[in-house]
Amino acid sequence: MKKWWMESVGYQIYIKSFFDANNDGIGDLNGITEKLEYLHLLGVNLIWITPFYDSPMDDNGYDVRDYFSIAKEYGSMDDFKKLLKKAHQLGIKVILDFVLNHTSDEHAWFMESRKSVDNPYRDYYIWQKPKMIGNQMKEPTNWGSFFGGSAWKFDPITNEYYMKIFSDKMPDLNWNNPKVLDSMVDVGKWWLDLGIDGFRIDAVSHLDRAPFEDSTFSKDIVLDWFKFSNLPKTHVYLNQMYEKLFKPYDAFAIGEVGGQAGIEQAIKYARFGSNELSMVFNFDHNWHNNIHDILDLKDLKVDVVGLKKTLNRWQETFKDIGWLPLNWLNHDQPRLVSHYGNINYHSASAKMLATIMYMSRGTPFIYQGEEIGMTNYPFKDPSEFNDISTITGYKNWIKSEPDKKDYIFKKMAMTSRDHPRTMMQWSPTDFAGFSKVKPWFNVNPNYISINVFDQMADENSIWSYYQKLISLRRFSSYKDVIIYGTYQMIEIEHPSLFIYKRAFNGQKLLIIGSFDTNNVTYDLTNYPIGYILISNYPDTKIEHKHITLRPYETIVYEVKETI
């Protein structure tokens, strides 16, 4: 089976921070349109745009007020139609975020739902009566929210609680009500009829709920993912979405499956013939370092063996039964070089990380700014935080340990969702070339040295390396082995080298990447070097069939047939 999305190279656009075309400090649809040629030149032919629906922006657009309207901050429907037309003219497919788990509390459905217990829209959301302990009202269960605090919010209009596993202003939809599914199918049809190519489905693993009974993890409020993550009916709902929406339109549908979704769950969601999703993003590989145990990135250590084992497990599992996205991080995680690379070897580590991920079997999804090696923002004070989950988490932690403010700030600053949301660094001019006015959020001060303008003019830059890597995958004589070839990891227990082999129709490639800051020698006797496809050092040091890899060196080459 071959699908267009298997041979695509994707790019995630966080619209609010990408490019500001009208100079109001906020990224917009016309800003994306202006940069489509840039993406085309990079080699991207699939873009995923984060939500730009009408929204109060409590969670930067993931709280949708109206699925059929554009947020005024981002432009108009005509602006989107122009974007879509130009993208398709350039051969770029467009997918949108589809938020199925919740809406804004300002959505018309919820405004109706909260009016009375017998309102026709009441069952569009999850409502429960309070639990009474003596004369005291308590939440229906002790389930916690991903954003901190309870997963329930009391509404005095009807004296009941609504469920919200994210923000207070993002009430969860009740997918047990068939009208919710039919309404969402109507939303999807409207956008597909407009001409989009598919969806990235937000929080897709949370559509079902366990019986409303307290978690046994704690007597207090506790985040128990098993109460609303990857439960059986989620698959029923997605199968219905597939039959009613994805299949008739042959639409690409990639799901975000959090909530500790493992491989067995992913197989249910996205194996070939699952009749649910095309692929799923997972987060298993995202935290193979000590970032939760440190206060300064200079102390960062990567668990290379753990990272290899996780990525290999997914590759091995899906080698015959499905397809994987190839992505390092996204708009919810720290910047790649700050997370798995090394600031002291900025260029080399960024190139190495790109190589070992995007030469694998699957569809690449690059996060905006990754192609120039953007880094984490150097937060100095909690007042600089913007992300609601970071702010909420910080406030809740301070309440419980008020004497540890400095420690708590440093911990929150390490993994804040704000890091990937700083302004895209286009040039060394004011505000990183993102806008001509002060943006809505921070610009990383290192935009002077890390920006698109300078890197596009430098054939040895990270940007130029990404362009070469993408060109190999899409246009070279090695295209088929890179996209469809087998994947075999080698030396899985090696503490610092990441090595795997690709093979297809007689072609064999070896991909090597070093996470070490010291030189590492590796025996190539069994893998004699033929043509070198790409490397991040200008020369290759090989003596007596041994290669000496310098700090963060990477190389991809065709393996010569042995006699």
C-alpha positions in Angstrom: 0.0 0.0 0.0 1.3 3.4 -1.0 -0.3 6.7 0.0 0.7 10.3 -0.8 1.4 11.0 2.9 4.0 8.2 3.1 6.1 10.1 0.6 5.5 13.6 2.1 7.7 15.7 4.4 5.6 17.5 6.9 6.1 20.8 8.8 4.1 21.9 11.8 3.2 25.6 11.9 2.3 27.2 15.2 0.4 30.0 13.6 0.5 32.6 16.4 4.3 32.5 16.3 5.1 31.9 12.7 4.9 35.2 10.8 3.0 38.4 11.3 1.9 39.8 7.9 -0.2 42.7 9.1 2.1 43.8 11.9 -0.2 43.6 14.9 2.3 41.3 16.8 0.4 38.1 16.1 1.2 35.5 13.4 -1.6 35.0 10.9 -2.9 33.2 7.9 -1.5 35.7 5.4 1.9 35.3 7.2 1.8 31.6 6.3 0.8 32.4 2.7 3.8 34.7 2.4 6.2 32.0 3.6 4.9 29.1 1.5 7.7 29.6 -1.1 10.1 29.4 1.8 8.7 26.0 2.8 8.6 24.9 -0.8 12.3 25.8 -1.1 13.1 23.9 2.1 11.4 20.9 0.5 8.3 20.6 2.6 5.1 19.4 0.8 2.7 18.9 3.8 1.9 21.5 6.4 0.0 21.1 9.6 -1.5 24.3 10.9 -2.4 24.7 14.6 -6.0 25.9 15.3 -7.0 29.2 13.9 -10.7 28.8 14.6 -12.6 31.5 16.4 -11.5 31.2 20.1 -11.2 33.2 23.3 -7.5 32.0 23.2 -7.5 30.5 26.7 -5.2 27.8 25.3 -3.9 29.5 22.2 -6.8 28.3 20.0 -7.3 24.8 21.2 -10.4 26.2 23.0 -12.7 26.5 20.0 -15.6 28.9 20.1 -16.8 28.3 16.5 -15.4 25.6 14.2 -16.8 27.4 11.1 -15.2 30.8 11.7 -11.7 32.2 11.7 -10.3 34.0 14.8 -10.1 37.7 14.0 -6.4 37.7 15.1 -5.6 35.3 12.3 -7.5 36.8 9.4 -10.6 35.8 7.4 -12.0 32.8 5.5 -10.9 34.5 2.3 -7.4 34.6 3.7 -7.5 30.9 4.4 -8.8 30.1 0.9 -5.9 32.1 -0.6 -3.5 30.1 1.6 -5.0 26.8 0.5 -5.0 27.7 -3.2 -1.4 28.8 -3.1 -0.2 25.8 -1.1 -1.8 23.4 -3.6 -0.3 25.3 -6.5 3.1 24.7 -4.9 2.3 21.0 -4.3 1.9 21.4 -0.6 -0.9 19.5 1.2 -2.7 21.2 4.1 -4.0 19.6 7.2 -5.7 21.3 10.1 -5.9 20.6 13.8 -9.3 19.0 14.6 -10.1 19.4 18.3 -12.6 16.6 19.2 -12.2 16.2 23.0 -13.5 19.7 24.1 -14.7 23.1 23.0 -14.5 26.5 24.6 -17.0 27.3 27.3 -18.0 30.1 25.0 -19.0 27.7 22.2 -22.8 27.9 21.4 -23.3 24.3 22.3 -21.9 24.8 25.9 -23.7 28.1 26.3 -26.9 26.2 25.7 -25.8 23.2 27.7 -25.3 25.1 30.9 -28.7 26.8 30.8 -30.7 24.0 32.3 -30.5 20.3 33.0 -33.1 19.6 30.3 -31.6 21.8 27.6 -31.4 19.9 24.2 -27.6 20.5 24.3 -27.1 19.4 27.9 -25.8 16.0 26.9 -23.3 17.4 24.5 -21.1 17.8 27.6 -20.3 15.7 30.7 -22.3 16.9 33.6 -22.5 15.3 37.1 -24.2 16.1 40.4 -21.9 17.1 43.3 -20.8 14.4 45.8 -22.2 15.3 49.2 -20.1 14.7 52.3 -22.3 15.8 55.1 -23.5 19.2 54.1 -20.5 19.9 52.0 -20.5 19.7 48.2 -17.5 18.0 46.6 -16.4 17.2 43.1 -18.1 14.1 41.6 -14.7 12.3 41.7 -11.2 13.0 42.7 -9.9 13.0 39.2 -7.3 15.6 38.4 -6.8 17.7 35.3 -3.8 17.7 33.0 -3.4 21.4 33.7 -3.5 21.0 37.5 -6.4 20.9 40.0 -9.6 19.0 39.6 -11.0 17.7 36.3 -14.4 19.1 37.4 -15.7 22.7 37.4 -18.7 23.7 39.4 -21.4 25.7 37.5 -23.8 27.6 39.8 -26.4 28.0 37.1 -27.6 24.3 37.5 -25.6 23.4 40.6 -23.7 20.7 38.7 -20.1 20.1 37.7 -18.9 19.8 34.1 -15.8 17.7 33.3 -12.7 19.4 31.8 -9.5 17.5 31.7 -7.6 20.5 30.5 -8.5 24.2 31.2 -11.6 25.3 33.2 -12.6 27.1 30.0 -12.4 23.9 27.9 -15.4 21.6 28.8 -15.1 18.1 27.6 -17.6 16.8 25.0 -19.7 13.8 25.7 -19.0 11.4 22.9 -21.4 8.9 24.3 -24.0 11.2 22.8 -24.3 10.3 19.0 -25.2 13.9 18.2 -21.7 15.0 19.2 -20.2 12.6 16.7 -22.6 13.6 14.0 -21.9 17.3 14.7 -18.1 16.7 14.4 -18.6 14.8 11.2 -20.4 17.9 9.8 -17.5 20.1 10.9 -15.0 17.8 9.2 -17.0 17.6 6.0 -17.3 21.4 5.8 -13.4 21.8 5.9 -12.8 18.9 3.6 -15.3 20.3 1.1 -13.3 23.5 1.3 -10.4 21.6 0.0 -8.1 20.7 2.9 -6.3 17.3 2.8 -6.9 16.0 6.2 -6.5 16.5 10.0 -4.2 16.2 12.9 -6.6 15.2 15.6 -5.9 16.8 19.0 -6.1 14.7 22.2 -7.8 11.9 20.3 -7.1 9.3 23.0 -9.4 11.0 25.5 -12.8 10.6 23.9 -14.1 7.9 26.3 -14.5 8.0 30.1 -14.3 5.4 32.8 -17.2 5.0 35.3 -17.3 8.1 37.5 -15.7 6.5 40.5 -12.8 7.9 42.6 -9.2 7.0 41.6 -7.5 4.6 44.0 -4.2 6.4 43.3 -4.9 8.8 46.1 -7.7 10.1 48.4 -6.9 13.6 47.2 -7.3 15.1 43.7 -5.0 13.0 41.5 -4.2 12.9 37.8 -5.2 9.3 36.8 -4.9 9.0 33.1 -6.6 5.6 33.1 -9.9 7.3 33.8 -10.0 9.1 30.5 -7.2 7.9 28.2 -7.2 5.1 25.6 -10.5 3.5 26.7 -12.4 1.1 24.6 -15.2 3.3 23.2 -12.6 5.7 21.8 -11.9 3.1 19.1 -15.7 2.8 18.4 -16.0 6.6 18.0 -13.0 6.8 15.7 -14.2 3.9 13.6 -17.5 5.8 13.1 -15.5 8.9 12.2 -13.6 6.9 9.7 -16.7 5.4 8.1 -18.6 8.7 8.0 -15.8 11.1 7.3 -12.2 10.0 6.6 -13.0 7.1 4.3 -15.5 8.9 2.0 -13.1 11.8 1.5 -9.9 9.6 1.5 -8.7 12.1 4.1 -5.4 11.8 5.9 -6.0 11.6 9.7 -3.1 11.6 12.2 -3.9 11.4 15.8 -2.2 12.7 18.9 -2.3 9.8 21.4 -1.2 10.9 24.9 -2.3 9.4 28.2 0.5 6.9 28.2 -0.7 5.2 25.0 1.7 2.3 24.3 2.4 0.4 21.2 -0.6 -2.0 21.6 -2.9 1.0 21.7 -1.2 2.5 18.7 -1.7 -0.7 16.7 -5.5 -0.4 17.4 -5.6 3.2 16.3 -3.4 3.1 13.2 -2.4 -0.3 11.8 -3.1 -0.8 8.2 -6.8 -1.6 7.9 -7.6 -0.4 11.4 -10.4 1.8 9.9 -9.6 4.5 12.4 -6.5 6.7 11.7 -3.7 6.9 9.2 -0.9 7.3 11.8 -0.5 8.4 15.4 2.0 10.7 17.1 3.3 9.2 20.3 5.5 10.6 23.0 7.4 7.5 24.1 10.7 8.8 22.8 10.3 12.4 24.1 11.8 12.1 27.6 14.9 10.0 27.4 17.0 12.5 29.3 17.3 13.8 32.8 15.5 17.1 32.2 13.1 16.6 35.1 16.0 16.1 37.5 18.1 19.2 36.7 17.9 22.9 37.1 20.3 23.9 34.3 20.7 22.6 30.7 24.5 22.4 31.2 23.7 19.3 33.3 21.6 17.7 30.6 22.4 14.0 29.9 20.7 11.9 27.2 19.9 8.3 27.8 21.0 7.2 24.3 20.4 3.5 24.8 16.9 4.1 26.1 16.1 6.4 23.2 17.4 3.8 20.7 15.4 1.0 22.3 12.2 3.1 22.3 12.5 4.2 18.7 13.5 0.7 17.6 10.5 -0.8 19.3 8.1 1.4 17.3 10.0 0.7 14.0 10.0 -3.0 14.6 6.4 -3.2 15.6 5.1 -1.2 12.6 7.5 -2.5 9.9 4.9 -4.6 8.2 1.6 -3.5 9.8 1.5 0.3 9.6 3.2 3.7 9.1 4.9 6.1 11.6 5.3 9.8 11.8 8.9 10.8 12.3 9.0 13.7 14.8 11.2 14.8 17.6 9.0 17.2 19.5 6.1 19.6 18.9 4.4 22.8 20.3 4.1 21.2 23.7 7.7 20.2 24.3 11.1 21.9 24.7 13.2 22.9 21.7 15.1 20.0 20.1 18.7 21.2 20.4 18.0 22.1 24.0 16.4 18.8 24.7 18.6 16.2 22.9 21.4 18.2 21.4 24.2 20.3 22.8 24.4 24.1 22.7 28.2 23.9 22.6 27.9 21.9 19.4 24.8 23.7 18.2 25.2 23.1 14.4 26.6 19.6 14.6 24.1 18.2 17.1 21.1 19.7 15.3 22.3 18.1 12.0 22.9 14.8 13.7 19.5 14.7 15.3 17.8 15.5 12.0 19.7 12.7 10.3 19.0 9.9 12.7 15.3 10.7 12.8 14.5 11.7 9.2 16.4 8.9 7.5 14.1 6.4 9.2 11.0 4.7 7.8 8.0 7.0 8.2 6.8 10.5 7.4 8.9 13.4 8.8 7.2 16.2 10.7 9.5 19.1 11.3 8.5 21.6 14.0 8.9 25.3 12.9 12.3 26.6 13.8 13.8 23.2 14.1 15.3 23.6 10.7 17.5 26.4 12.0 18.2 24.9 15.4 16.1 27.2 17.6 16.7 26.8 21.3 14.8 27.1 24.6 14.0 30.6 25.8 16.2 31.8 28.8 13.4 32.6 31.3 14.5 34.9 34.1 11.2 35.3 36.0 7.8 33.5 36.3 6.1 36.6 35.0 7.5 35.7 31.5 5.4 32.5 31.3 2.4 32.6 29.0 1.3 29.0 28.7 -1.7 28.2 30.9 -0.5 24.8 31.9 2.9 26.2 33.1 1.2 29.1 34.9 -1.4 26.8 36.6 1.2 24.3 37.5 3.5 26.9 38.9 0.7 28.5 41.1 -0.5 25.1 42.4 3.1 24.1 43.3 3.8 27.4 45.1 0.7 27.0 47.2 1.9 23.6 48.5 5.6 24.7 48.9 5.7 28.5 49.2 9.3 28.5 50.5 10.7 26.9 47.3 9.8 29.6 44.8 13.2 29.8 43.1 13.4 26.0 42.8 9.9 25.7 41.5 10.4 28.4 38.9 13.6 26.8 37.6 11.9 23.4 37.3 8.9 24.8 35.5 11.2 26.8 33.2 13.0 23.6 32.1 9.9 22.1 30.4 7.4 24.9 29.8 5.3 24.7 26.7 6.3 28.3 26.1 9.7 27.2 24.7 8.5 26.1 21.2 6.1 29.0 21.1 8.6 31.9 20.9 8.7 33.8 17.7 10.0 32.2 14.6 13.5 33.7 13.9 13.4 34.9 10.4 16.2 37.5 10.4 18.7 39.4 12.6 16.5 42.5 12.4 14.1 43.8 15.1 11.8 41.2 16.6 13.7 38.5 14.6 11.9 39.6 11.5 8.6 38.1 12.8 6.9 41.4 12.9 7.6 45.1 12.8 6.0 45.6 16.2 6.5 44.0 19.6 5.1 40.4 19.3 2.5 38.9 21.6 5.2 36.8 23.3 9.0 36.5 23.7 11.6 36.6 21.0 14.7 34.5 21.9 17.6 36.9 22.2 19.8 34.6 20.2 17.9 35.5 17.0 20.9 37.6 16.1 23.0 34.5 15.5 20.2 31.9 14.8 17.9 33.0 12.0 16.6 31.9 8.6 18.1 34.8 6.6 21.7 34.0 7.6 21.3 30.3 7.3 19.8 30.3 3.9 22.9 32.1 2.6 25.2 29.6 4.2 25.6 26.3 2.4 27.0 24.7 5.7 24.1 25.9 7.9 21.6 23.7 9.7 18.9 25.0 7.2 20.9 24.0 4.2 21.5 20.6 5.8 17.8 20.1 6.3 17.2 21.0 2.7 19.7 18.4 1.5 18.2 15.8 3.8 14.7 16.4 2.5 15.9 16.4 -1.1 17.5 13.0 -0.5 14.2 11.7 0.8 12.0 13.2 -2.0 14.1 13.4 -5.1 17.2 11.3 -5.1 17.9 7.9 -6.5 17.9 6.7 -2.9 14.3 7.8 -2.4 12.7 4.3 -2.3 15.2 2.9 0.2 14.8 5.9 2.5 11.0 5.9 2.4 10.2 2.2 2.0 13.3 0.3 3.0 13.6 -2.1 5.9 15.0 -0.7 9.2 17.6 -2.6 11.3 19.2 -1.1 14.3 22.8 -2.0 15.0 24.7 -1.8 18.3 21.7 -1.1 20.3 23.6 -1.2 23.6 26.3 1.2 22.5 26.2 4.1 25.0 26.7 7.0 22.5 26.4 5.8 18.9 23.0 5.6 17.1 23.4 3.2 14.1 20.9 1.6 11.8 20.7 0.1 8.3 18.1 0.6 5.6 17.7 -1.8 2.7 15.5 -2.0 -0.4 15.8 -3.7 -3.8 19.6 -4.3 -3.4 20.4 -0.8 -2.0 21.8 -0.6 1.5 22.4 2.5 3.6 24.1 2.9 6.9 23.1 5.8 9.1 25.4 6.7 12.0 25.1 9.5 14.6 27.2 10.2 17.7 25.8 11.8 20.8 29.3 12.0 22.3 31.4 15.1 23.0 34.5 13.0 22.5 35.8 11.1 19.5 34.4 7.6 19.2 35.8 4.9 16.9 33.7 2.3 15.2 34.6 -0.8 13.2 33.2 -0.6 9.6 34.6 -4.0 8.5 31.1 -5.4 7.9 29.8 -2.1 6.3 32.4 -0.8 3.8 31.8 2.8 2.8 30.5 3.4 -0.7 28.9 6.7 -1.8 28.4 9.2 1.0 24.9 10.7 0.8 25.3 13.3 3.5 27.5 14.1 6.5 27.8 17.0 8.9 31.6 17.3 8.8 33.5 18.3 5.7 35.7 15.1 5.7 35.4 11.6 7.0 38.2 10.1 9.1 38.6 6.4 8.3 41.7 4.3 8.9 42.1 0.5 8.6 38.3 0.1 8.2 37.6 2.1 11.4 35.7 5.4 11.4 36.5 8.0 14.0 33.4 10.1 14.7 34.0 13.5 16.2 31.5 15.2 18.6 28.0 14.9 17.3 29.2 13.7 13.9 26.7 11.9 11.6 27.1 10.2 8.2 24.8 8.4 5.8 26.4 6.3 3.1 25.7 3.5 0.7 27.2 0.2 1.9 29.4 -1.4 -0.8 28.8 -5.0 -1.6 31.5 -7.2 -0.1 33.3 -9.6 -2.4 
